[in-house]
Amino acid sequence: MKLPSELHSLFWHCNAEVLDTETAKPQIILEVLARGSLHQIKLLYRIYDFNTVGQVFRADVKGNRTLPAPVVYLFSGLYLTAQEFE
């Protein structure tokens, strides 16, 4: 599935026209969480289910942590347990 045009502005660094929502799933989810507006985040949850977004979020937090700290704090209440947050 092609990336909705409402998200294209977040992907100025690449050709958003060719991004596929399945093959670029982690990149799309992380970019929208990090820099998206409320409207764009709501759209993200229409493209991907809650658990899919959570899996990508958790993998980022437990891995290289590319998300900015404020974003991690904001979404950790949804996706992390108290032990995982420490």
Residue pairs with C-beta under 8 A, 6 or more apart in sequence:
1 20
1 21
1 22
1 47
2 17
2 19
2 20
2 21
3 11
3 16
3 17
3 19
3 20
3 21
3 24
3 28
4 43
4 47
6 39
6 40
6 43
7 16
7 28
7 32
7 36
7 40
7 43
7 44
8 16
8 17
10 16
10 31
10 32
10 35
10 36
10 40
11 19
11 31
19 27
19 28
21 28
21 47
21 48
25 48
25 52
25 56
26 56
26 59
26 60
28 44
28 47
29 44
29 48
29 52
29 53
29 56
29 57
30 56
30 57
30 60
30 66
30 67
32 40
32 41
32 43
32 44
33 41
33 44
33 53
33 57
33 67
33 71
33 75
34 66
34 67
34 68
34 71
36 44
44 53
45 53
53 79
54 78
54 79
57 67
57 75
57 79
58 79
58 80
58 84
60 66
60 67
61 67
61 72
61 76
61 80
61 84
62 84
65 72
76 84
76 85
